[in-house]
């Protein structure tokens, strides 16, 4: 999951609060999600990305920070998906990792503004007024540094995840 954060490179995609809004926070990962997972598509020149999902945390590769529920992340459920919300260091906004599990396969999605057509698909799903593009030095001709997505309700969030462009990494469960 931690590799997914690097997929969005320097452009952050953020939300105003943990998503989905007005849904309760989960205090632990479901039993079926717990275990060791290894990525199917390792990054070039690196070893396989490994995740260890425990009842209240995700352990990444050595040298990466653990994600601990209630401490440095918030977990919520949207249908069959789990959404891990990670607070940004500044600005009070949140980045999302969206997880879907089918048996021994775990797919983690992120919203990546560098995917062709991503911004247009997000504006179509949320409405132009709910997508704010922030550029370096507040200059629209300068580099894009953040995209703020502001779904007004759970229905808009579902539409964004269903129709909006995402990037994904697939993990397989390690049978112990």
C-alpha positions as CSV (number, residue, x, y, z in Angstrom):
1,X,0.0,0.0,0.0
2,X,2.9,2.3,0.7
3,X,4.1,2.0,-2.8
4,X,0.8,3.4,-4.0
5,X,1.6,6.7,-2.3
6,X,4.6,7.1,-4.5
7,X,2.6,6.4,-7.7
8,X,0.9,9.8,-7.4
9,X,4.4,11.4,-7.4
10,X,4.5,15.0,-6.3
11,X,0.9,15.9,-7.0
12,X,-1.3,15.2,-4.0
13,X,-5.0,14.4,-4.4
14,X,-6.8,15.4,-1.1
15,X,-10.2,15.3,0.5
16,X,-11.6,17.6,3.2
17,X,-12.2,14.9,5.8
18,X,-11.9,11.1,6.1
19,X,-14.0,9.4,3.4
20,X,-16.7,8.4,3.2
21,X,-18.0,11.3,5.3
22,X,-20.4,10.6,8.1
23,X,-19.5,6.9,8.2
24,X,-18.1,5.4,11.3
25,X,-14.4,4.7,11.8
26,X,-13.3,1.1,12.0
27,X,-11.0,0.2,14.8
28,X,-9.5,-2.9,13.1
29,X,-9.1,-4.5,9.7
30,X,-11.5,-7.4,9.1
31,X,-10.0,-10.9,9.7
32,X,-10.2,-11.7,6.0
33,X,-7.9,-8.8,5.2
34,X,-5.3,-9.6,7.8
35,X,-2.1,-11.4,6.7
36,X,0.9,-10.9,4.5
37,X,0.5,-9.6,1.0
38,X,3.1,-9.3,-1.8
39,X,2.7,-7.0,-4.9
40,X,2.3,-8.6,-8.3
41,X,4.0,-5.7,-10.1
42,X,7.2,-4.7,-8.2
43,X,8.7,-1.4,-9.1
44,X,11.9,-1.6,-11.2
45,X,15.1,-2.1,-9.4
46,X,13.3,-3.0,-6.1
47,X,12.2,-6.1,-4.4
48,X,8.5,-7.1,-4.2
49,X,6.5,-4.7,-2.1
50,X,5.2,-6.5,1.0
51,X,2.4,-5.5,3.3
52,X,1.6,-7.1,6.6
53,X,-2.0,-6.3,7.7
54,X,-2.6,-6.8,11.4
55,X,-5.7,-6.1,13.3
56,X,-5.0,-2.4,13.8
57,X,-2.1,-1.6,11.5
58,X,-0.2,-2.1,8.3
59,X,3.5,-2.9,8.3
60,X,5.3,-2.0,5.1
61,X,8.8,-2.8,3.9
62,X,11.7,-2.1,6.3
63,X,12.3,1.7,6.5
64,X,8.7,2.7,5.9
65,X,6.4,4.0,8.6
66,X,3.6,1.7,9.9
67,X,0.1,2.9,9.4
68,X,-1.7,2.6,12.8
69,X,-5.5,3.0,12.9
70,X,-6.6,5.9,15.1
71,X,-3.0,7.2,15.3
72,X,-1.8,8.2,11.8
73,X,-4.7,6.9,9.6
74,X,-8.4,6.3,9.7
75,X,-10.2,3.3,8.2
76,X,-13.7,3.4,6.8
77,X,-15.9,1.1,4.8
78,X,-17.7,1.8,1.6
79,X,-19.7,-1.3,0.4
80,X,-17.2,-4.1,0.0
81,X,-14.2,-1.7,-0.1
82,X,-12.1,-0.3,2.7
83,X,-10.8,3.2,2.5
84,X,-7.6,4.1,4.4
85,X,-7.5,7.8,5.0
86,X,-4.1,9.4,5.7
87,X,-3.9,12.9,7.1
88,X,-1.6,15.4,5.3
89,X,1.1,17.1,7.3
90,X,-0.3,20.5,6.4
91,X,-3.7,21.9,5.5
92,X,-5.9,19.4,7.4
93,X,-6.8,17.4,4.3
94,X,-6.6,13.7,3.7
95,X,-5.2,11.3,1.0
96,X,-7.1,8.1,0.3
97,X,-6.0,4.5,-0.5
98,X,-9.0,2.4,-1.6
99,X,-8.8,-1.4,-1.1
100,X,-10.9,-4.2,-2.6
101,X,-10.3,-7.8,-1.7
102,X,-11.4,-10.8,-3.7
103,X,-10.2,-14.0,-2.0
104,X,-6.5,-14.0,-1.9
105,X,-6.1,-10.9,-4.1
106,X,-6.0,-7.4,-2.8
107,X,-6.2,-4.4,-5.1
108,X,-5.2,-1.0,-3.8
109,X,-6.3,2.1,-5.8
110,X,-5.2,5.7,-5.7
111,X,-6.4,8.7,-7.5
112,X,-3.6,9.8,-9.9
113,X,-3.9,13.1,-11.6
114,X,-1.2,12.2,-14.1
115,X,-3.4,9.5,-15.6
116,X,-4.6,10.7,-19.0
117,X,-8.1,12.1,-18.6
118,X,-8.1,11.9,-14.8
119,X,-9.0,15.5,-14.0
120,X,-11.8,15.5,-16.6
121,X,-13.2,12.3,-15.2
122,X,-13.1,13.6,-11.7
123,X,-14.9,16.9,-12.7
124,X,-17.5,14.8,-14.5
125,X,-18.1,12.7,-11.4
126,X,-18.1,15.5,-8.8
127,X,-18.9,18.6,-10.8
128,X,-16.4,21.3,-11.8
129,X,-17.1,23.3,-8.6
130,X,-16.0,20.4,-6.4
131,X,-12.5,19.9,-8.0
132,X,-9.9,22.6,-7.1
133,X,-6.5,22.6,-8.8
134,X,-3.7,24.2,-6.9
135,X,-0.6,25.2,-8.7
136,X,2.9,26.1,-7.5
137,X,3.1,29.8,-6.7
138,X,-0.6,30.1,-7.3
139,X,0.2,30.4,-11.0
140,X,-2.1,28.4,-13.3
141,X,0.7,28.2,-15.8
142,X,3.1,26.6,-13.2
143,X,3.3,23.0,-12.1
144,X,0.2,21.4,-10.6
145,X,0.9,20.6,-6.9
146,X,-2.4,19.5,-5.4
147,X,-5.9,18.5,-6.5
148,X,-8.6,19.0,-3.9
149,X,-11.6,16.8,-4.4
150,X,-14.7,17.7,-2.4
151,X,-17.5,15.2,-2.9
152,X,-20.7,16.5,-1.3
153,X,-22.0,13.1,-0.3
154,X,-21.4,9.3,-0.4
155,X,-23.2,9.0,-3.7
156,X,-20.7,11.4,-5.3
157,X,-17.8,9.5,-3.8
158,X,-19.1,6.2,-5.2
159,X,-19.4,7.8,-8.6
160,X,-15.9,9.2,-8.4
161,X,-14.5,5.7,-7.5
162,X,-16.5,4.0,-10.2
163,X,-16.0,6.4,-13.1
164,X,-12.9,8.5,-12.1
165,X,-9.4,7.5,-13.3
166,X,-7.4,5.6,-10.7
167,X,-4.0,3.8,-10.6
168,X,-3.9,0.4,-8.9
169,X,-1.4,-2.1,-7.5
170,X,-2.4,-5.7,-7.0
171,X,-1.2,-7.9,-4.1
172,X,-1.4,-11.6,-3.5
173,X,-1.8,-13.2,-0.1
174,X,1.2,-15.1,1.1
175,X,-0.1,-18.5,2.3
176,X,1.6,-19.3,5.6
